[in-house]
Amino acid sequence: MIAVPGSLPPGMGTQALFEACVGRVFRIEGIDDNGLLELHVGEVVGEDSYMHTIWIETNFVLLRTVE
């Protein structure tokens, strides 16, 4: 993840979670009908990855292939 979207909903720690994800690498778990990427980011807050999910536009991530 390379940046935080500017239009995040206020409260619930959403902004802080997204900010903690910047600079980290996550596997894309899915893509919704609007083209948003599903990322499991639980490890950022010390939990299993699947415990926290964010949906983010492709222009806020740098895609790479896994070898």
GIJO-V619068 format. One record per run of one state. SS is the DSSP state (alpha for helix, beta for strand, coil for the rest). FROM is the first residue (numbers start at 1). LEN is the number of residues. Records with the same first field share a line. If there is no record, write none. Layout:
SS=FROM-LEN + FROM-LEN
This chain:
coil=1-13 + 22-6 + 32-5 + 41-1 + 46-3 + 52-1 + 57-1 + 61-7
alpha=14-8 + 42-4 + 49-3 + 58-3
beta=28-4 + 37-4 + 53-4
